[in-house]
Amino acid sequence: RIARFDSNAILPNVCGIHIGWIITIVLAVLLFFLLSKTKFGYEVSVIGESLETAKYAGINVRRTMIFAVIISGGLCGLAGMMQASAIENSLTDNMSNGLGFTAVITTWLSQLNPLVMIAVSFLFSMLLQGGSFLQSSMQIPASMAQILQGIIIFFVLGSEFFVKYRISFSKRTVLEKNTGKPLSDGGIQK
């Protein structure tokens, strides 16, 4: 840990909360419009779906990917600055404390929609803070919040699997069911 920041290096408060919330909401709205209403957003979505299709469509893949990486890196740096300047008021070695993994989960659950990310991030922050509260007030391990987070991901992944795929039984299984005996000739009924 380094020395705590001076008052001029700390983000100011607006209505009792630090200004990082306002910056985040404004950036989420701007990113929503950038990704859904501009040519750049269309190019990013095409590259994300299929690199070969993007090349076939004449999209400059390298340029688009470099711009996307620069924008996302800048946003990550801005998030780190807000964490250090508004919440920690210092730099520590465990400042992120696994928030990157939570960010991946919330991004995936919101299906890459920046406006939905705000709500999902808020719900996950309530889950994590609730785990800390349970630890202090009810002597329940704080890792219960992480277990609950894992259960949520497991069931969301499972439900997405069943939405995208359906279970169908092979013809052999149906024939075996109808005849009551296993077919030894490779499933061909005579």
C-alpha positions in Angstrom: 0.0 0.0 0.0 1.2 3.5 -0.8 0.3 6.6 1.2 -3.3 7.7 0.9 -4.1 10.1 -1.9 -4.3 13.9 -1.3 -7.7 15.4 -1.5 -7.1 16.7 -5.0 -6.5 13.1 -6.3 -9.8 11.8 -4.9 -12.9 11.9 -7.1 -15.5 14.4 -5.7 -18.9 13.3 -4.4 -22.2 14.3 -6.0 -25.3 13.8 -3.9 -23.4 11.6 -1.4 -21.8 9.2 -3.9 -18.6 9.6 -5.9 -18.8 10.9 -9.4 -17.6 7.6 -10.8 -21.2 6.4 -10.9 -22.2 9.3 -13.2 -19.1 8.6 -15.4 -20.1 4.9 -15.6 -23.7 5.6 -16.5 -22.7 8.1 -19.2 -20.1 5.8 -20.6 -22.6 2.9 -20.7 -25.0 5.0 -22.7 -22.3 6.1 -25.1 -21.0 2.6 -25.5 -24.6 1.4 -26.2 -24.9 3.9 -29.0 -21.4 3.2 -30.3 -22.0 -0.6 -30.5 -25.6 -0.5 -31.7 -25.9 2.6 -33.9 -22.5 3.0 -35.6 -20.6 1.4 -38.4 -17.8 0.6 -35.9 -20.2 -1.3 -33.7 -21.6 -3.2 -36.6 -18.0 -4.1 -37.6 -17.2 -5.3 -34.1 -20.3 -7.5 -34.0 -19.5 -9.0 -37.4 -15.9 -9.8 -36.4 -17.2 -11.3 -33.2 -19.6 -13.6 -35.0 -17.3 -14.7 -37.8 -13.8 -13.5 -38.8 -14.2 -15.0 -42.3 -17.5 -13.2 -42.9 -15.9 -9.9 -41.8 -13.0 -10.4 -44.2 -15.5 -11.3 -47.0 -17.6 -8.2 -46.3 -14.5 -6.0 -46.7 -14.1 -5.0 -43.1 -10.6 -3.9 -42.1 -10.3 -6.5 -39.3 -7.0 -5.4 -38.0 -7.9 -1.7 -37.7 -11.3 -2.5 -36.1 -9.7 -4.9 -33.6 -7.0 -2.4 -32.7 -9.6 0.3 -32.1 -11.7 -2.1 -30.0 -8.7 -3.1 -27.9 -7.7 0.6 -27.4 -11.2 1.5 -26.3 -11.6 -1.4 -24.0 -8.1 -0.9 -22.5 -9.0 2.8 -21.9 -12.2 1.8 -20.2 -10.4 -0.7 -18.0 -7.9 1.9 -17.0 -10.7 4.4 -16.2 -12.4 1.8 -14.0 -9.1 1.1 -12.2 -8.7 4.9 -11.7 -12.2 5.2 -10.2 -11.6 2.2 -7.9 -8.3 3.7 -6.7 -9.4 7.3 -6.5 -13.0 7.0 -5.3 -13.1 3.8 -3.2 -9.6 2.8 -2.0 -8.1 6.4 -2.0 -4.8 4.6 -2.3 -3.0 1.9 -4.4 -2.8 -1.5 -2.9 -1.6 -4.9 -4.3 -5.1 -6.4 -3.9 -7.1 -3.5 -5.2 -9.0 -5.4 -7.9 -9.6 -8.4 -5.6 -10.9 -10.6 -8.4 -13.3 -8.0 -9.9 -12.1 -8.9 -13.4 -13.7 -12.3 -13.1 -16.9 -10.7 -11.8 -16.8 -8.3 -14.8 -16.5 -11.2 -17.2 -19.5 -12.9 -15.6 -21.6 -9.7 -15.6 -20.7 -9.0 -19.2 -21.7 -12.4 -20.3 -24.9 -12.4 -18.4 -25.9 -9.1 -19.9 -25.1 -10.5 -23.4 -22.7 -7.6 -24.2 -25.4 -4.9 -23.7 -23.8 -1.9 -21.8 -27.1 -0.7 -20.4 -28.0 -4.1 -19.0 -24.5 -4.4 -17.6 -25.3 -1.6 -15.2 -28.3 -3.6 -13.7 -26.4 -6.9 -13.6 -23.3 -5.3 -12.1 -25.5 -3.7 -9.4 -27.1 -7.0 -8.6 -23.8 -8.8 -8.4 -22.4 -6.1 -6.2 -25.3 -6.5 -3.8 -24.5 -10.3 -3.8 -20.9 -9.7 -2.9 -21.7 -7.0 -0.3 -24.4 -9.3 1.1 -21.7 -12.0 1.5 -19.6 -9.6 3.6 -22.6 -8.7 5.7 -23.4 -12.3 6.3 -19.9 -13.0 7.4 -19.9 -10.2 10.0 -23.5 -10.5 11.3 -24.3 -14.2 11.1 -20.9 -15.8 11.2 -21.5 -17.4 7.8 -18.4 -17.6 5.6 -18.1 -14.8 3.0 -17.3 -17.5 0.4 -21.0 -18.4 0.4 -21.5 -15.4 -1.9 -18.9 -16.9 -4.3 -20.6 -20.2 -4.1 -24.0 -18.6 -4.9 -22.3 -16.8 -7.8 -21.0 -20.1 -9.1 -24.5 -21.7 -8.8 -26.0 -18.8 -10.8 -23.5 -19.2 -13.5 -23.9 -23.0 -13.6 -27.7 -22.7 -14.0 -27.5 -19.9 -16.5 -25.1 -21.9 -18.6 -27.3 -25.0 -18.3 -30.4 -23.1 -19.3 -28.6 -21.6 -22.3 -27.5 -25.0 -23.3 -31.1 -26.3 -23.3 -32.3 -23.2 -25.2 -29.7 -23.6 -28.0 -29.7 -27.4 -28.2 -32.4 -30.0 -27.8 -32.0 -33.6 -26.7 -33.2 -36.1 -29.3 -32.9 -39.8 -29.0 -31.5 -41.7 -31.9 -33.6 -44.0 -34.0 -31.9 -47.0 -32.4 -33.1 -46.0 -29.0 -36.7 -45.6 -30.2 -36.6 -49.0 -31.9 -35.1 -50.7 -28.8 -37.8 -49.1 -26.8 -40.6 -50.3 -29.1 -39.3 -53.9 -29.4 -38.2 -54.3 -25.9 -34.9 -55.9 -26.7 -31.6 -54.4 -27.8 -30.8 -54.5 -31.5 -27.6 -56.2 -32.2 -27.4 -55.4 -35.9 -26.5 -51.7 -35.6 -30.1 -50.4 -35.1 -31.5 -51.7 -38.4 -34.8 -53.4 -37.8 -35.8 -56.1 -40.2 
